[in-house]
Amino acid sequence: MAIACSSSSSSPGPVTGSGGLASGGTLPLPGGSGGAGAGAGGVTAETGAKSGTGGGGAVATGGASISGSGSGGSSAGSGGTMATMSATGGAVGGQPGSASSGGSPGSAGAGVAGAGAAGASGATPGCPGVPIMPDATGYVSAASNAPGIRGSWFIYSDCVDLKGKNCAMVTSPAATSFPNVGGKMCTSGQTSMAIGAWGAGIGLELNDGPPQMPYDTTAHGIKGFCFQLTGTTIPSTGIRVAFPTKNNPDNAYFSAVTTPGQHTVLFSDTAQGSWVTKTSAFEPTMVMLMQMQIPSTTTAPVPWNFCIEGVTAIMQ
């Protein structure tokens, strides 16, 4: 797959790319297991003429009730003490049981922790929508997602336009591959301040044939994408989440993100840059790529070291 890069200093972005896509995204972590069980009723009883049945503890939410019995004694024991809640979703332990006929209440039984319903606390939110999960080489198979997105993650830079001289230095990934690193697509490097430099970036093909073709987001019911942004160095110029189209590969519609965390970028939230003098309408039926563009500046090199993971397609 050939890589065509823009020569514009303000809007980097190739129409095509080669490389691989990362596998999968992070999954929400389950909440803590909650709940406490009921107390056991009447664990011990004194020796006597009569026997009786002790009252069991009341059922706690998510916990099991356990009833106890007195053995030939003067009475049954009272209900269990409160069990400790381990997470949201459980309730307090059993209530005291009533004394059996023939005797006075005995000592309290020990509370027993029950298995409660999973609580909400501790859960890690993830992106909504359909996961766009790449394999170990960075390739997304059409069979792996309902909208049929297929293509590779790739790296690109102004080195094509500058013929490899005084251009952006991409430390990772290598130009020939884009491996999945634990479910993350990671990149690092530094932009150039040279005349004609515009920066670098990473991207995902949406309909790589071959040949590469436009992807109709309208027909597939996609209105945007969501992802998690992590890393030690988010570029100071921000990251432009851009969507080049067949007839507008250079001055693409984009939305900038500047902080780590979860980001949702809808097509309706994007716009062309303020420097674009001849604007055009967005083409949702002819989207070629999703790009993470790293703009350069003429005042200082812009370092970056970040990862994209958990990508999903946001459906209509």
C-alpha positions as a printed NumPy array, in Angstrom:
array([[  0.   ,   0.   ,   0.   ],
       [  1.476,   3.324,  -1.043],
       [  1.631,   6.202,   1.417],
       [  0.721,   9.659,   0.156],
       [  1.471,  12.494,   2.56 ],
       [  0.26 ,  16.064,   2.534],
       [  2.664,  18.861,   1.749],
       [  0.577,  21.343,   3.741],
       [  2.297,  22.695,   6.831],
       [ -0.993,  22.937,   8.723],
       [ -2.886,  19.765,   7.945],
       [ -0.811,  16.577,   7.921],
       [ -2.319,  13.363,   6.691],
       [ -1.834,  10.667,   4.08 ],
       [ -4.633,   9.148,   2.082],
       [ -3.292,   5.652,   2.468],
       [ -0.977,   3.884,   4.806],
       [  0.609,   0.593,   5.599],
       [  1.288,  -1.109,   8.858],
       [ -0.544,  -3.112,  11.472],
       [ -3.285,  -2.568,  14.03 ],
       [ -3.318,  -3.25 ,  17.701],
       [ -5.413,  -5.968,  19.212],
       [ -8.42 ,  -5.242,  21.244],
       [ -9.165,  -2.627,  23.817],
       [ -9.379,  -2.617,  27.537],
       [-12.467,  -4.181,  29.075],
       [-14.374,  -2.734,  31.987],
       [-13.221,  -4.244,  35.241],
       [-15.911,  -5.919,  37.284],
       [-17.068,  -4.307,  40.495],
       [-16.147,  -5.676,  43.88 ],
       [-18.069,  -8.628,  45.17 ],
       [-20.521,  -7.233,  47.638],
       [-22.766,  -8.326,  50.322],
       [-22.836,  -9.79 ,  53.711],
       [-24.707, -12.826,  54.816],
       [-27.031, -13.493,  57.669],
       [-25.874, -14.465,  61.106],
       [-26.122, -18.024,  62.287],
       [-28.751, -18.5  ,  64.979],
       [-28.086, -20.208,  68.275],
       [-24.76 , -21.852,  67.837],
       [-24.544, -23.124,  71.423],
       [-27.13 , -24.251,  74.045],
       [-26.99 , -25.355,  77.6  ],
       [-27.808, -28.837,  78.762],
       [-31.399, -29.186,  79.969],
       [-34.585, -31.101,  79.844],
       [-35.968, -29.578,  76.682],
       [-34.608, -28.924,  73.244],
       [-35.647, -26.096,  70.982],
       [-34.92 , -24.542,  67.605],
       [-33.189, -21.207,  67.537],
       [-34.262, -18.384,  65.236],
       [-32.138, -17.917,  62.159],
       [-30.748, -14.603,  61.005],
       [-32.715, -12.577,  58.465],
       [-31.637, -12.833,  54.831],
       [-29.339, -10.014,  53.792],
       [-29.324,  -8.676,  50.241],
       [-26.997, -10.916,  48.329],
       [-26.336, -13.16 ,  51.321],
       [-27.633, -16.495,  52.501],
       [-29.681, -17.032,  55.649],
       [-28.452, -19.663,  58.063],
       [-30.595, -21.012,  60.867],
       [-29.166, -22.585,  64.003],
       [-30.596, -25.065,  66.425],
       [-30.146, -25.555,  70.16 ],
       [-29.216, -29.018,  71.282],
       [-31.323, -30.198,  74.261],
       [-30.594, -27.051,  76.121],
       [-32.475, -24.42 ,  77.953],
       [-32.867, -22.313,  74.844],
       [-31.646, -21.587,  71.353],
       [-29.092, -18.938,  70.66 ],
       [-29.984, -15.521,  69.306],
       [-29.272, -14.464,  65.735],
       [-25.919, -13.662,  64.273],
       [-23.891, -10.517,  64.561],
       [-23.476,  -8.201,  61.575],
       [-21.11 ,  -9.383,  58.869],
       [-18.774,  -6.922,  57.245],
       [-19.766,  -5.622,  53.813],
       [-17.047,  -6.149,  51.231],
       [-18.438,  -3.899,  48.514],
       [-21.458,  -1.991,  47.359],
       [-24.279,  -4.352,  46.617],
       [-24.429,  -6.271,  49.915],
       [-26.44 ,  -5.595,  53.026],
       [-25.949,  -5.924,  56.741],
       [-26.003,  -9.408,  58.328],
       [-28.729, -11.233,  60.217],
       [-31.043, -10.018,  62.925],
       [-31.377, -11.713,  66.321],
       [-33.428, -14.914,  66.355],
       [-36.212, -15.517,  68.845],
       [-35.768, -17.851,  71.776],
       [-37.276, -21.3  ,  71.513],
       [-39.898, -22.469,  73.946],
       [-38.562, -23.725,  77.217],
       [-35.622, -21.505,  77.855],
       [-34.065, -18.053,  77.946],
       [-32.012, -16.686,  75.052],
       [-28.501, -18.03 ,  74.675],
       [-25.391, -16.318,  73.346],
       [-25.269, -14.714,  69.932],
       [-24.04 , -16.716,  67.009],
       [-21.231, -15.546,  64.761],
       [-22.147, -13.717,  61.577],
       [-21.343, -15.503,  58.327],
       [-20.352, -13.583,  55.238],
       [-22.496, -14.401,  52.222],
       [-21.923, -14.01 ,  48.536],
       [-23.557, -10.753,  47.514],
       [-24.301,  -9.287,  44.114],
       [-21.427,  -7.503,  42.483],
       [-21.21 ,  -3.882,  43.506],
       [-20.748,  -0.914,  41.235],
       [-17.716,   0.459,  43.026],
       [-14.328,  -0.257,  41.477],
       [-15.629,  -0.596,  37.905],
       [-13.561,   1.025,  35.142],
       [-15.661,   2.546,  32.366],
       [-14.841,   1.767,  28.765],
       [-15.847,   3.234,  25.432],
       [-19.397,   2.48 ,  24.285],
       [-20.048,   1.171,  20.794],
       [-18.622,  -1.642,  18.676],
       [-15.001,  -2.636,  19.458],
       [-12.61 ,  -2.254,  16.531],
       [-10.07 ,  -4.852,  17.598],
       [ -6.803,  -5.348,  15.704],
       [ -4.685,  -8.472,  15.67 ],
       [ -1.076,  -8.774,  16.865],
       [  0.238,  -7.112,  13.699],
       [ -2.118,  -4.142,  13.864],
       [ -4.598,  -5.338,  11.257],
       [ -8.369,  -5.13 ,  11.691],
       [-10.303,  -7.852,   9.91 ],
       [-13.765,  -7.025,   8.525],
       [-15.013, -10.236,  10.117],
       [-14.002,  -8.992,  13.576],
       [-16.548,  -6.167,  13.758],
       [-20.171,  -5.696,  12.7  ],
       [-19.593,  -2.466,  10.686],
       [-17.042,  -4.312,   8.531],
       [-14.099,  -1.953,   9.097],
       [-10.917,  -3.473,   7.687],
       [ -7.439,  -2.093,   7.448],
       [ -4.143,  -1.504,   9.204],
       [ -2.79 ,   0.954,  11.702],
       [  0.182,   2.846,  10.255],
       [  2.676,   5.612,  11.007],
       [  3.257,   8.588,   8.718],
       [  5.297,  11.807,   8.781],
       [  6.585,  14.758,   6.774],
       [  9.716,  12.747,   5.892],
       [  8.134,  11.826,   2.558],
       [  7.699,  15.479,   1.591],
       [ 11.1  ,  16.47 ,   2.986],
       [ 12.804,  13.447,   1.403],
       [ 14.096,  12.225,   4.747],
       [ 16.001,  15.412,   5.639],
       [ 15.275,  17.578,   8.705],
       [ 11.925,  15.857,   9.132],
       [ 10.029,  14.365,  12.065],
       [ 11.941,  11.645,  13.908],
       [  9.652,   8.688,  14.631],
       [ 11.182,   6.526,  17.37 ],
       [  8.402,   3.932,  17.386],
       [  6.869,   2.008,  15.789],
       [  9.096,   0.947,  12.915],
       [  8.112,   2.171,   9.459],
       [  7.387,  -1.363,   8.244],
       [  5.109,  -2.585,  11.045],
       [  2.813,  -1.438,  13.835],
       [  2.632,  -4.188,  16.466],
       [ -0.094,  -4.508,  19.043],
       [  1.561,  -3.895,  22.442],
       [ -0.752,  -5.382,  25.055],
       [ -3.831,  -4.054,  23.29 ],
       [ -2.293,  -0.622,  22.699],
       [ -1.105,   1.172,  19.569],
       [  1.873,   3.156,  20.849],
       [  4.077,   5.74 ,  19.157],
       [  6.882,   8.09 ,  20.134],
       [  9.099,  10.635,  18.458],
       [  9.723,  14.335,  17.903],
       [  8.695,  16.787,  15.195],
       [ 11.015,  19.031,  13.2  ],
       [ 11.134,  22.828,  12.925],
       [ 12.449,  22.798,   9.357],
       [ 10.819,  24.761,   6.552],
       [  8.104,  22.607,   5.038],
       [  7.779,  20.373,   8.111],
       [  4.222,  19.697,   9.232],
       [  4.551,  16.849,  11.729],
       [  3.634,  13.206,  11.97 ],
       [  0.898,  10.899,  13.159],
       [ -0.68 ,   7.466,  13.209],
       [ -3.828,   6.293,  11.494],
       [ -6.22 ,   3.45 ,  10.779],
       [ -7.456,   2.49 ,   7.328],
       [-11.21 ,   1.917,   7.25 ],
       [-11.64 ,   0.065,   3.941],
       [ -8.365,  -1.361,   2.699],
       [ -9.129,  -3.646,  -0.257],
       [ -6.739,  -3.751,  -1.82 ],
       [ -7.066,  -1.279,  -3.352],
       [ -7.94 ,   1.128,  -0.586],
       [-11.479,   2.415,  -1.007],
       [-13.703,   4.986,   0.741],
       [-15.746,   3.757,   3.688],
       [-19.424,   4.715,   3.881],
       [-19.979,   5.57 ,   7.542],
       [-23.618,   6.532,   6.854],
       [-24.536,   3.162,   5.347],
       [-22.855,   1.366,   8.251],
       [-24.554,   3.535,  10.87 ],
       [-21.372,   5.04 ,  12.369],
       [-21.442,   8.58 ,  13.732],
       [-17.97 ,   8.732,  15.29 ],
       [-15.318,   6.9  ,  17.285],
       [-14.238,   6.546,  20.914],
       [-10.808,   5.632,  22.309],
       [ -8.575,   5.755,  25.375],
       [ -5.509,   8.006,  25.21 ],
       [ -2.615,   7.152,  27.536],
       [  1.109,   7.839,  27.661],
       [  3.835,   9.899,  29.258],
       [  3.968,  12.68 ,  26.655],
       [  0.853,  14.02 ,  24.973],
       [  2.112,  16.438,  22.268],
       [  1.945,  20.085,  23.361],
       [  0.242,  20.956,  20.079],
       [ -2.515,  18.446,  20.837],
       [ -3.641,  15.505,  18.716],
       [ -5.988,  16.161,  15.819],
       [ -8.425,  13.278,  15.431],
       [ -9.045,  13.682,  11.702],
       [-11.124,  11.953,   9.033],
       [ -9.66 ,  12.458,   5.553],
       [-12.124,  11.714,   2.756],
       [-11.638,  10.728,  -0.864],
       [-12.037,  14.263,  -2.204],
       [-10.495,  16.023,   0.783],
       [ -7.347,  14.17 ,   1.868],
       [ -5.405,  17.201,   3.12 ],
       [ -7.713,  19.701,   4.808],
       [ -9.619,  17.031,   6.698],
       [-12.305,  17.584,   9.296],
       [-10.889,  17.038,  12.804],
       [-11.367,  17.573,  16.529],
       [ -8.366,  18.191,  18.805],
       [ -7.713,  16.363,  22.085],
       [ -5.085,  17.518,  24.551],
       [ -5.419,  15.344,  27.663],
       [ -5.137,  11.647,  28.537],
       [ -8.319,   9.699,  29.165],
       [-11.379,   8.588,  27.267],
       [-12.386,  10.647,  24.228],
       [-15.434,  10.422,  21.977],
       [-15.163,  12.244,  18.642],
       [-18.361,  12.455,  16.632],
       [-18.306,  13.576,  13.011],
       [-20.72 ,  16.336,  14.03 ],
       [-18.05 ,  17.681,  16.419],
       [-15.362,  18.079,  13.741],
       [-14.469,  21.017,  11.504],
       [-11.779,  22.11 ,   9.094],
       [ -8.896,  24.197,  10.377],
       [ -9.115,  27.968,  10.588],
       [ -6.315,  28.206,   7.999],
       [ -8.434,  26.546,   5.283],
       [ -9.393,  29.234,   2.774],
       [-11.477,  27.047,   0.493],
       [-13.744,  25.006,   2.709],
       [-15.781,  21.988,   1.667],
       [-18.557,  19.912,   3.229],
       [-17.729,  16.761,   5.163],
       [-18.207,  13.542,   3.144],
       [-19.473,  10.863,   5.571],
       [-19.959,   8.361,   2.75 ],
       [-16.34 ,   8.647,   1.564],
       [-14.166,   8.488,   4.674],
       [-10.742,   6.972,   4.025],
       [ -8.992,   7.026,   7.408],
       [ -9.112,   7.846,  11.073],
       [ -5.902,   9.744,  11.876],
       [ -4.196,  10.978,  15.047],
       [ -2.233,  13.946,  13.707],
       [  0.697,  15.535,  15.595],
       [  1.241,  19.096,  14.287],
       [  4.702,  20.643,  14.366],
       [  5.682,  24.217,  15.24 ],
       [  8.398,  26.55 ,  14.011],
       [  9.4  ,  27.555,  17.552],
       [ 10.452,  24.226,  19.107],
       [ 10.404,  20.482,  18.383],
       [  7.295,  18.737,  19.7  ],
       [  8.016,  15.405,  21.44 ],
       [  5.342,  12.723,  21.836],
       [  4.965,   9.362,  23.524],
       [  1.394,   8.088,  23.712],
       [ -0.849,   5.08 ,  23.082],
       [ -4.326,   4.604,  21.617],
       [ -6.416,   1.702,  22.897],
       [ -9.98 ,   0.481,  23.299],
       [-11.174,   1.968,  19.995],
       [-14.892,   1.602,  19.312],
       [-17.243,   2.733,  16.568],
       [-20.101,   4.858,  17.922],
       [-23.315,   3.766,  16.234],
       [-26.373,   5.831,  15.271]])
